[in-house]
Amino acid sequence: MMNSLFFVSALGVQNWTYILVGATFALYIGIAIWTRASSTKEFYVAGGGVSPLANGMATAADWMSAASFISMAGIISFAGYDGAVYLMGWTGGYVLLALLLAPYLRKFGKFTVPDFIGDRYYSKTARLVAIFCALLISFTYVAGQMRGVGIVFSRFLEVDINTGVIIGMLIVLFYAVLGGMKGITYTQVAQYCVLIFAFMVPAIFISIQMTGNPIPQLGFGSQLADGSGTYLLDKLDGLSTELGFAEYTEGSKSMMDVFAITLALMVGTAGLPHVIVRFFTVKRVKDARKSAGLALLLIVILYTTAPAVAVFARTNLIETVSNKEYANVPEWFKKWEKTGLITFTDKNNDGRIQYVANKDQNELVVDNDIMVLANPEIAKLPDWVIALVAAGGLAAALSTAAGLLLVISSSVSHDLIKKIINPKISEKGELIAARLSAVAAVCVAGYFGINPPGFVAAVVALAFGLAAASFFPAIILGIFYKRMNKEGAIAGMVVGIIAMLLYMVKFKLGWFDDAVPDKNEWWFGISPEGFGTIAMLLNFLVSIVIMKFTPQPPQEVQDIVELIRIPSGAGEASDH
């Protein structure tokens, strides 16, 4: 027994990472080979025969990307109360999608969002605009996933981030190109199990360690286990104010910006093409509703745990490094330093780490994205737990990356080539085009992973803003407003996406200025992550105004809208 325990402890973090990551990758590749797609229907929508439970698990994995697993708790760690906008926006958005859009889109029966928009608005131009928006959203989103992959590899396999991105590209390329949606669906079922186990195990360990409560959701609101009678959140508030930061439980964002970001994330969720397509993989509308409900329950497990993980990580980080001698910092600190994601600059040459709110005096810079990954190391958990978190982070990033790559390849092969360029293409030719599109998409995604515009969740939040600005109004009006025509929808999407892009490149990338403008220059006090709300409202306004002065849609299109919206009372489409 003692020998086996010694073997376990002697393996070390890196060896454990090789074992666990290698085993999960072998599982994903094995599933891809077993479920390889042999037709376009299997490649695009897994043959349309996935069970609600499997689809619910796959949807949850698709939904909980690197932003959810790696970055969300990291943002909450540093933003405190303000970070709640991500929890509210992403969770509320999924509810909006499940109740308001998924059943109707499933009833329409199209493979992709551009396919829905192209047919609903009876226009090749509308389809082209939708293809452009889908590609832009997907590439923006996948950049965050590939960066997440690079971060995990850079620390735990001790390679640089660029090499980590390339390794991730090769893995996701294999099972996305070979299996298509069929392979991705069953791979994502496995990835959900890996990521949720990897997120919960360290959270439970640290909750017991800090508060004695094994339930993290209750632990972070409990008293400390040291017998002092102090509540954990009170302690963190005290530590934060001592260092000059605002109280952790106090918000600093304006109410307008909180509302704008939350709404942009919510409606952006409802317009995300890689999530919407999941509801085409089940047999019936009823199954789409069931899988949406199951996915929500599975997502809630991680989303209710993230605030607890954020509090644990922030408290442990401050206590471990603030005002400590650099010569005596723990091993985890030095290893993360090698990745460049945590840096120490001894400004006063006293050999101590000054971690304070004052930028001129602060000597420690910590990347938000390392908090979840470093949390088990900071808390001195066993090596296998640290490696497990690495495997979970990779599962979260790769599952969403695969779904996004499928959206990109289907937008090119099905919506662009099949529907516009070459309608007579054979099924075999379309399948080859889909796979070649996926290869090209992986290469572009890898480039953005190596050169991303910001940390993971910020990049992903911009993708939600783009989806809110472009797709959401066109889909909602297309389902619930028979009078909406192609002229209004096209004008709205173009104006919305251009407004969002201009705001993004000005205030996030600083293209129109010598430097990125600060938040005092934001329009209406709204951040780039929240501007999707303004762009969405602009889209609605332009769509409706243009529609009023242009011809009605053809009667057959209005009849289709009526059929989507009102159950016909017979057959599978109406849940019988």
C-alpha positions as CSV (number, residue, x, y, z in Angstrom):
1,M,0.0,0.0,0.0
2,M,2.8,2.4,1.0
3,N,4.7,1.6,-2.2
4,S,1.6,2.4,-4.4
5,L,1.1,5.7,-2.5
6,F,4.8,6.5,-3.0
7,F,4.4,5.8,-6.8
8,V,1.4,8.1,-7.0
9,S,3.2,10.9,-5.3
10,A,6.4,10.4,-7.2
11,L,4.8,10.7,-10.6
12,G,4.7,14.5,-10.4
13,V,2.4,17.0,-12.1
14,Q,3.9,16.7,-15.5
15,N,3.8,12.9,-15.7
16,W,0.2,12.9,-14.3
17,T,-0.7,15.4,-17.0
18,Y,0.8,13.2,-19.7
19,I,-1.2,10.2,-18.4
20,L,-4.6,12.0,-18.0
21,V,-4.4,14.2,-21.1
22,G,-3.1,11.3,-23.2
23,A,-5.9,9.0,-22.0
24,T,-8.6,11.6,-22.7
25,F,-7.1,12.4,-26.1
26,A,-7.0,8.7,-26.9
27,L,-10.7,8.4,-25.9
28,Y,-11.7,11.4,-28.1
29,I,-9.8,10.0,-31.1
30,G,-11.2,6.5,-30.6
31,I,-14.8,7.9,-30.5
32,A,-14.1,9.9,-33.7
33,I,-12.9,6.8,-35.5
34,W,-15.9,4.8,-34.2
35,T,-18.5,7.4,-35.2
36,R,-16.9,8.7,-38.4
37,A,-19.4,10.4,-40.8
38,S,-20.3,8.7,-44.0
39,S,-22.9,11.2,-45.3
40,T,-23.5,15.0,-45.3
41,K,-26.4,14.5,-42.9
42,E,-24.1,12.7,-40.4
43,F,-21.4,15.3,-40.9
44,Y,-23.7,18.3,-40.4
45,V,-26.3,17.1,-37.9
46,A,-25.1,13.6,-36.7
47,G,-27.8,11.9,-38.8
48,G,-30.6,13.6,-36.8
49,G,-30.9,10.6,-34.4
50,V,-29.1,11.7,-31.2
51,S,-30.9,10.9,-27.9
52,P,-32.0,13.9,-25.8
53,L,-29.6,12.9,-22.9
54,A,-26.6,12.6,-25.2
55,N,-27.5,15.8,-27.0
56,G,-28.0,17.6,-23.7
57,M,-24.5,16.5,-22.5
58,A,-23.0,17.5,-25.9
59,T,-24.7,20.8,-25.8
60,A,-23.4,21.5,-22.3
61,A,-19.9,20.7,-23.4
62,D,-20.3,22.8,-26.6
63,W,-21.6,25.6,-24.5
64,M,-19.0,25.5,-21.6
65,S,-16.0,26.6,-23.5
66,A,-12.6,27.6,-22.3
67,A,-14.2,30.9,-21.4
68,S,-16.5,29.1,-18.9
69,F,-13.9,26.6,-17.6
70,I,-10.7,28.6,-17.6
71,S,-11.6,32.3,-17.8
72,M,-14.9,33.0,-16.2
73,A,-13.8,32.3,-12.6
74,G,-10.6,34.2,-13.4
75,I,-12.6,37.3,-14.3
76,I,-14.8,37.0,-11.2
77,S,-11.6,36.6,-9.1
78,F,-10.3,40.0,-10.2
79,A,-13.6,41.8,-11.0
80,G,-15.5,40.5,-7.9
81,Y,-19.1,41.5,-8.0
82,D,-18.8,43.0,-11.5
83,G,-17.9,39.6,-12.8
84,A,-21.5,38.5,-12.1
85,V,-22.5,39.9,-15.5
86,Y,-21.0,36.8,-17.2
87,L,-22.9,34.4,-15.0
88,M,-26.2,36.2,-15.5
89,G,-25.7,36.8,-19.2
90,W,-24.5,33.4,-20.2
91,T,-27.0,31.5,-18.0
92,G,-29.9,33.7,-18.9
93,G,-29.0,33.5,-22.6
94,Y,-29.1,29.8,-22.6
95,V,-32.7,29.9,-21.1
96,L,-33.7,32.4,-23.8
97,L,-32.3,30.1,-26.5
98,A,-34.0,27.0,-25.1
99,L,-37.4,28.6,-24.7
100,L,-37.6,31.1,-27.4
101,L,-35.6,29.9,-30.4
102,A,-34.5,26.2,-30.3
103,P,-37.9,24.5,-30.9
104,Y,-38.9,26.9,-33.7
105,L,-35.6,26.6,-35.5
106,R,-35.8,22.8,-35.1
107,K,-39.2,22.8,-36.6
108,F,-38.0,24.8,-39.6
109,G,-35.6,21.9,-40.2
110,K,-32.5,23.6,-41.6
111,F,-28.9,22.6,-40.9
112,T,-27.4,26.0,-40.2
113,V,-28.4,29.6,-39.3
114,P,-27.4,30.9,-42.7
115,D,-29.6,28.2,-44.2
116,F,-32.6,29.4,-42.0
117,I,-31.9,33.1,-42.9
118,G,-31.4,32.3,-46.6
119,D,-34.7,30.4,-46.9
120,R,-36.8,32.6,-44.5
121,Y,-35.7,35.7,-46.3
122,Y,-35.8,34.1,-49.8
123,S,-32.6,35.8,-50.8
124,K,-29.0,34.8,-51.7
125,T,-27.8,38.1,-50.5
126,A,-29.4,37.4,-47.0
127,R,-27.6,34.0,-47.1
128,L,-24.3,35.6,-48.0
129,V,-24.6,38.2,-45.2
130,A,-25.4,35.4,-42.7
131,I,-22.5,33.3,-43.9
132,F,-20.1,36.3,-43.4
133,C,-21.6,36.9,-39.9
134,A,-21.4,33.2,-38.9
135,L,-17.7,33.0,-40.0
136,L,-16.8,36.2,-38.2
137,I,-18.6,35.1,-35.0
138,S,-17.1,31.6,-35.1
139,F,-13.5,32.8,-35.8
140,T,-13.7,35.4,-33.0
141,Y,-15.0,32.7,-30.6
142,V,-12.6,30.0,-31.6
143,A,-9.6,32.3,-31.1
144,G,-10.5,32.2,-27.4
145,Q,-10.7,28.4,-27.3
146,M,-7.3,28.0,-29.1
147,R,-5.7,30.4,-26.7
148,G,-7.1,28.4,-23.8
149,V,-5.6,25.2,-25.2
150,G,-2.2,27.0,-25.6
151,I,-2.3,28.2,-21.9
152,V,-2.9,24.7,-20.6
153,F,-0.2,23.1,-22.7
154,S,2.3,25.9,-22.0
155,R,2.1,25.3,-18.2
156,F,1.5,21.6,-17.8
157,L,3.5,20.2,-20.7
158,E,6.1,22.9,-20.4
159,V,6.0,24.1,-24.0
160,D,5.4,27.6,-25.2
161,I,1.8,28.8,-25.9
162,N,2.3,28.7,-29.7
163,T,3.4,25.1,-29.6
164,G,0.4,24.3,-27.4
165,V,-2.0,25.9,-29.9
166,I,-0.5,23.8,-32.7
167,I,-0.9,20.5,-30.7
168,G,-4.5,21.5,-30.0
169,M,-5.1,22.3,-33.7
170,L,-4.0,18.8,-34.7
171,I,-6.1,17.0,-32.2
172,V,-9.3,18.9,-32.9
173,L,-8.7,18.7,-36.7
174,F,-8.6,14.9,-36.5
175,Y,-11.9,14.3,-34.8
176,A,-13.8,17.3,-36.3
177,V,-12.8,16.4,-39.9
178,L,-13.2,12.7,-39.6
179,G,-16.3,12.5,-37.5
180,G,-18.2,15.7,-38.4
181,M,-21.1,16.4,-36.1
182,K,-21.6,12.7,-35.4
183,G,-18.1,12.3,-34.1
184,I,-18.2,15.7,-32.3
185,T,-21.4,14.9,-30.6
186,Y,-20.2,11.7,-28.9
187,T,-16.8,13.2,-28.3
188,Q,-18.5,16.1,-26.5
189,V,-20.4,13.7,-24.3
190,A,-17.1,12.3,-23.1
191,Q,-15.7,15.8,-22.8
192,Y,-18.6,17.0,-20.6
193,C,-17.8,14.2,-18.2
194,V,-14.1,15.1,-18.1
195,L,-14.6,18.8,-17.7
196,I,-17.3,18.7,-15.0
197,F,-15.3,16.2,-13.0
198,A,-12.1,18.2,-13.4
199,F,-13.9,21.5,-12.3
200,M,-15.7,20.0,-9.3
201,V,-13.0,17.8,-7.7
202,P,-10.6,20.7,-6.8
203,A,-13.5,23.0,-5.9
204,I,-14.7,20.4,-3.3
205,F,-11.3,19.8,-1.9
206,I,-10.5,23.5,-1.5
207,S,-14.0,24.2,0.0
208,I,-13.4,21.5,2.7
209,Q,-9.8,22.9,3.2
210,M,-10.9,26.5,3.7
211,T,-14.4,26.2,5.3
212,G,-15.0,22.6,6.2
213,N,-18.0,22.6,3.9
214,P,-17.8,20.0,1.0
215,I,-20.3,21.9,-1.2
216,P,-18.5,24.8,-2.9
217,Q,-21.7,26.7,-3.6
218,L,-22.3,26.9,0.2
219,G,-18.6,27.0,1.2
220,F,-17.7,30.4,-0.2
221,G,-20.5,31.9,1.9
222,S,-19.5,30.0,5.0
223,Q,-17.2,30.8,8.0
224,L,-13.5,29.8,7.8
225,A,-12.5,26.4,9.2
226,D,-9.8,28.1,11.4
227,G,-12.3,28.7,14.2
228,S,-12.1,32.5,14.0
229,G,-15.8,32.8,13.2
230,T,-14.9,35.0,10.2
231,Y,-16.8,34.5,7.0
232,L,-14.7,33.8,3.9
233,L,-16.1,36.7,1.9
234,D,-15.5,39.1,4.8
235,K,-11.9,38.0,4.9
236,L,-11.5,38.5,1.2
237,D,-13.1,42.0,1.4
238,G,-10.6,42.8,4.1
239,L,-7.6,41.5,2.2
240,S,-8.7,43.5,-0.9
241,T,-9.1,46.8,0.9
242,E,-5.8,46.4,2.7
243,L,-4.1,46.2,-0.7
244,G,-6.0,49.3,-2.0
245,F,-8.5,47.4,-4.1
246,A,-12.3,47.9,-3.9
247,E,-14.2,45.5,-1.7
248,Y,-14.6,42.2,-3.5
249,T,-18.4,42.2,-2.9
250,E,-18.8,45.8,-4.2
251,G,-19.4,46.6,-7.8
252,S,-17.6,49.4,-9.7
253,K,-19.3,49.2,-13.2
254,S,-22.1,51.5,-14.0
255,M,-25.7,50.1,-14.0
256,M,-25.9,50.9,-17.7
257,D,-22.8,48.9,-18.5
258,V,-23.9,46.0,-16.4
259,F,-27.3,45.9,-18.1
260,A,-25.7,46.3,-21.6
261,I,-23.1,43.5,-21.1
262,T,-25.7,41.1,-19.5
263,L,-28.2,41.7,-22.3
264,A,-25.5,41.4,-25.0
265,L,-24.4,38.1,-23.6
266,M,-28.0,36.8,-23.3
267,V,-29.1,37.7,-26.8
268,G,-25.7,36.8,-28.2
269,T,-26.2,33.3,-26.8
270,A,-29.4,33.0,-28.6
271,G,-27.7,33.9,-31.9
272,L,-24.6,31.6,-31.6
273,P,-24.6,29.3,-34.6
274,H,-22.6,26.5,-33.0
275,V,-25.2,26.1,-30.2
276,I,-28.2,26.5,-32.4
277,V,-27.1,23.7,-34.7
278,R,-27.1,21.2,-31.8
279,F,-30.9,21.3,-31.8
280,F,-31.0,19.8,-35.3
281,T,-29.3,16.6,-34.2
282,V,-32.4,15.1,-32.5
283,K,-35.3,13.4,-34.1
284,R,-38.2,15.6,-32.9
285,V,-39.1,19.1,-31.7
286,K,-40.0,17.5,-28.3
287,D,-36.5,16.0,-28.1
288,A,-35.0,19.5,-28.8
289,R,-36.9,20.9,-25.8
290,K,-35.8,17.9,-23.6
291,S,-32.1,18.2,-24.5
292,A,-32.2,22.0,-23.9
293,G,-33.6,21.4,-20.4
294,L,-31.1,18.7,-19.6
295,A,-28.2,20.8,-20.9
296,L,-29.3,23.7,-18.7
297,L,-29.2,21.4,-15.6
298,L,-25.8,20.1,-16.6
299,I,-24.5,23.7,-17.2
300,V,-25.7,25.0,-13.9
301,I,-23.4,22.6,-12.0
302,L,-20.3,24.5,-13.3
303,Y,-21.9,27.9,-13.4
304,T,-23.0,27.9,-9.7
305,T,-19.5,26.6,-8.7
306,A,-17.5,29.3,-10.6
307,P,-18.1,32.1,-8.1
308,A,-16.8,29.8,-5.3
309,V,-13.7,28.9,-7.2
310,A,-13.1,32.6,-7.9
311,V,-13.2,33.4,-4.2
312,F,-11.0,30.5,-3.2
313,A,-8.4,31.3,-5.8
314,R,-8.3,35.0,-5.1
315,T,-8.0,34.5,-1.3
316,N,-5.2,31.9,-1.7
317,L,-3.3,34.0,-4.2
318,I,-3.2,37.1,-2.0
319,E,-2.2,35.1,1.1
320,T,0.4,33.2,-0.8
321,V,2.3,36.0,-2.6
322,S,1.4,39.4,-1.2
323,N,4.4,40.9,0.6
324,K,6.3,37.6,0.5
325,E,10.0,37.4,-0.3
326,Y,10.5,36.5,-3.9
327,A,13.3,34.1,-3.0
328,N,10.8,32.0,-1.0
329,V,7.9,31.9,-3.4
330,P,6.3,28.4,-4.0
331,E,7.3,26.3,-6.9
332,W,4.0,26.9,-8.7
333,F,4.8,30.6,-9.0
334,K,8.1,30.0,-10.7
335,K,6.6,27.5,-13.2
336,W,3.8,29.9,-14.2
337,E,6.4,32.7,-14.5
338,K,8.0,30.7,-17.3
339,T,4.8,30.9,-19.3
340,G,4.8,34.7,-19.1
341,L,1.3,34.7,-17.6
342,I,2.4,35.9,-14.2
343,T,5.2,38.5,-13.9
344,F,7.1,40.0,-11.0
345,T,9.0,43.3,-11.4
346,D,10.9,44.4,-8.2
347,K,10.4,48.1,-8.6
348,N,11.8,49.1,-5.1
349,N,14.6,46.4,-5.1
350,D,13.5,45.1,-1.6
351,G,13.1,41.4,-2.8
352,R,9.5,41.4,-1.7
353,I,6.4,41.1,-3.9
354,Q,4.3,44.2,-3.6
355,Y,0.8,43.3,-4.8
356,V,-1.3,46.5,-4.6
357,A,-4.0,48.4,-6.5
358,N,-1.7,51.4,-7.2
359,K,-0.3,50.7,-10.7
360,D,2.9,52.7,-10.1
361,Q,3.7,50.6,-7.0
362,N,2.3,47.2,-8.0
363,E,5.0,44.7,-8.8
364,L,2.8,41.6,-9.7
365,V,0.8,41.1,-12.9
366,V,-1.4,38.0,-13.1
367,D,-3.2,36.9,-16.2
368,N,-6.9,36.2,-15.4
369,D,-6.8,33.0,-17.4
370,I,-4.4,31.2,-15.0
371,M,-6.6,31.4,-11.9
372,V,-8.6,28.2,-12.3
373,L,-5.6,26.3,-13.6
374,A,-3.2,27.5,-10.9
375,N,-5.8,27.2,-8.1
376,P,-5.1,23.6,-7.1
377,E,-1.4,24.3,-7.1
378,I,-1.8,27.3,-4.9
379,A,-3.9,25.3,-2.5
380,K,-1.3,22.5,-2.5
381,L,-3.7,19.8,-3.7
382,P,-2.3,16.4,-5.0
383,D,-0.5,16.3,-8.3
384,W,-3.2,14.2,-9.9
385,V,-5.8,16.8,-9.1
386,I,-3.7,19.5,-10.8
387,A,-3.3,17.3,-13.9
388,L,-7.0,16.6,-13.9
389,V,-7.7,20.3,-14.1
390,A,-5.4,20.5,-17.2
391,A,-7.3,17.7,-18.8
392,G,-10.6,19.4,-18.0
393,G,-9.5,22.8,-19.4
394,L,-8.4,21.1,-22.7
395,A,-11.8,19.2,-22.9
396,A,-13.7,22.5,-22.5
397,A,-11.6,24.3,-25.1
398,L,-11.5,21.5,-27.6
399,S,-15.2,20.6,-27.4
400,T,-16.3,24.2,-28.3
401,A,-13.5,24.6,-30.8
402,A,-14.8,21.5,-32.6
403,G,-18.4,22.8,-32.7
404,L,-17.2,26.1,-34.0
405,L,-15.1,24.5,-36.7
406,L,-18.1,22.5,-37.9
407,V,-20.1,25.7,-38.2
408,I,-17.3,27.3,-40.2
409,S,-17.0,24.2,-42.5
410,S,-20.8,23.8,-43.0
411,S,-21.2,27.6,-43.7
412,V,-18.6,27.2,-46.5
413,S,-19.5,23.8,-47.9
414,H,-23.3,23.8,-47.4
415,D,-24.4,27.4,-47.4
416,L,-21.8,28.9,-49.8
417,I,-20.8,26.1,-52.2
418,K,-24.0,23.9,-52.2
419,K,-26.6,26.7,-52.0
420,I,-24.9,29.5,-54.1
421,I,-21.8,28.5,-56.1
422,N,-22.5,25.0,-57.2
423,P,-26.1,23.7,-56.4
424,K,-25.4,20.5,-58.5
425,I,-22.5,19.3,-56.4
426,S,-22.7,15.7,-55.4
427,E,-23.1,14.6,-51.8
428,K,-19.5,13.1,-51.9
429,G,-18.2,16.4,-53.3
430,E,-20.0,18.4,-50.6
431,L,-18.5,16.1,-47.9
432,I,-15.0,16.6,-49.3
433,A,-15.6,20.4,-49.4
434,A,-16.8,20.3,-45.8
435,R,-13.6,18.5,-44.7
436,L,-11.3,20.8,-46.6
437,S,-13.1,23.8,-45.2
438,A,-12.5,22.4,-41.7
439,V,-8.8,22.1,-42.4
440,A,-8.6,25.7,-43.6
441,A,-10.7,26.8,-40.6
442,V,-8.3,25.1,-38.1
443,C,-5.3,26.9,-39.7
444,V,-7.0,30.3,-39.3
445,A,-8.2,29.4,-35.8
446,G,-4.6,28.5,-34.9
447,Y,-3.4,31.9,-36.1
448,F,-5.9,33.7,-34.0
449,G,-5.1,31.4,-31.0
450,I,-1.4,32.5,-31.3
451,N,-2.4,36.2,-31.8
452,P,-5.6,36.7,-29.8
453,P,-7.0,40.2,-29.1
454,G,-7.2,39.8,-25.3
455,F,-7.8,37.1,-22.7
456,V,-10.1,34.2,-23.4
457,A,-13.4,35.5,-21.9
458,A,-13.0,39.0,-23.3
459,V,-12.5,37.5,-26.8
460,V,-15.5,35.3,-26.3
461,A,-17.6,38.1,-25.0
462,L,-16.9,40.0,-28.3
463,A,-18.2,37.0,-30.2
464,F,-21.5,37.2,-28.2
465,G,-21.7,40.9,-29.1
466,L,-21.3,40.2,-32.8
467,A,-24.0,37.5,-32.6
468,A,-26.3,39.8,-30.8
469,A,-25.7,42.6,-33.3
470,S,-26.3,40.4,-36.4
471,F,-28.2,37.2,-35.9
472,F,-30.6,37.7,-33.0
473,P,-32.9,40.3,-34.6
474,A,-33.0,38.5,-37.9
475,I,-33.9,35.1,-36.2
476,I,-36.5,36.6,-33.8
477,L,-38.2,38.7,-36.5
478,G,-38.0,35.8,-38.9
479,I,-39.9,33.5,-36.4
480,F,-42.4,35.9,-34.9
481,Y,-43.1,38.5,-37.5
482,K,-44.6,37.4,-40.8
483,R,-44.3,40.8,-42.3
484,M,-40.5,41.0,-42.0
485,N,-38.9,40.9,-45.4
486,K,-35.5,40.4,-47.0
487,E,-34.8,44.1,-47.4
488,G,-35.3,44.8,-43.7
489,A,-33.4,41.8,-42.5
490,I,-30.4,42.4,-44.7
491,A,-30.1,46.1,-43.9
492,G,-30.5,45.3,-40.2
493,M,-27.8,42.7,-40.2
494,V,-25.3,44.8,-42.2
495,V,-25.8,47.9,-40.0
496,G,-25.7,45.9,-36.7
497,I,-22.5,44.0,-37.6
498,I,-20.7,47.1,-38.9
499,A,-21.6,49.1,-35.8
500,M,-20.3,46.4,-33.5
501,L,-17.1,45.9,-35.6
502,L,-16.3,49.6,-35.6
503,Y,-16.8,49.9,-31.9
504,M,-14.8,46.8,-31.2
505,V,-11.8,47.8,-33.3
506,K,-11.8,51.4,-31.9
507,F,-12.2,50.6,-28.2
508,K,-10.7,47.1,-28.0
509,L,-7.9,47.1,-30.6
510,G,-7.3,50.9,-30.8
511,W,-7.0,50.9,-34.6
512,F,-8.3,54.5,-35.0
513,D,-6.1,55.9,-32.2
514,D,-2.5,55.9,-31.2
515,A,-3.5,53.7,-28.2
516,V,-6.6,51.9,-27.0
517,P,-9.0,54.6,-25.6
518,D,-9.8,54.3,-21.9
519,K,-13.2,53.7,-20.5
520,N,-13.9,57.4,-20.0
521,E,-14.3,57.6,-23.8
522,W,-16.8,54.8,-24.2
523,W,-20.0,55.8,-25.8
524,F,-22.9,56.0,-23.2
525,G,-20.4,54.5,-20.7
526,I,-20.8,51.1,-22.4
527,S,-17.8,48.8,-22.7
528,P,-17.0,46.9,-26.0
529,E,-18.3,43.7,-24.4
530,G,-21.7,45.4,-23.9
531,F,-22.0,47.4,-27.1
532,G,-23.7,44.4,-28.8
533,T,-26.8,45.5,-27.0
534,I,-26.7,48.9,-28.8
535,A,-25.9,47.4,-32.1
536,M,-28.7,44.9,-31.7
537,L,-31.2,47.7,-31.0
538,L,-29.9,49.5,-34.1
539,N,-30.4,46.3,-36.1
540,F,-34.0,46.0,-34.9
541,L,-34.7,49.7,-35.7
542,V,-33.2,49.6,-39.2
543,S,-34.9,46.3,-40.0
544,I,-38.4,47.5,-39.0
545,V,-38.0,50.9,-40.7
546,I,-36.8,49.5,-44.0
547,M,-39.5,46.8,-43.9
548,K,-42.2,49.4,-43.6
549,F,-41.2,51.0,-47.0
550,T,-40.5,47.8,-48.9
551,P,-42.8,45.0,-50.3
552,Q,-44.2,42.2,-48.1
553,P,-42.6,38.7,-48.3
554,P,-44.2,36.2,-50.7
555,Q,-47.3,34.5,-49.3
556,E,-45.6,31.1,-49.2
557,V,-42.9,32.5,-46.9
558,Q,-45.6,33.9,-44.6
559,D,-47.3,30.5,-44.6
560,I,-44.0,28.9,-43.5
561,V,-43.6,31.4,-40.7
562,E,-47.2,30.6,-39.5
563,L,-46.4,26.9,-39.6
564,I,-43.2,27.3,-37.6
565,R,-44.9,29.4,-35.0
566,I,-48.2,27.6,-34.5
567,P,-48.3,23.9,-34.0
568,S,-50.2,22.2,-36.8
569,G,-51.7,19.5,-34.4
570,A,-50.4,16.5,-36.3
571,G,-47.2,14.5,-36.9
572,E,-43.7,14.6,-35.4
573,A,-43.3,18.4,-36.0
574,S,-45.9,19.1,-33.4
575,D,-44.5,16.7,-30.8
576,H,-46.9,13.8,-31.4
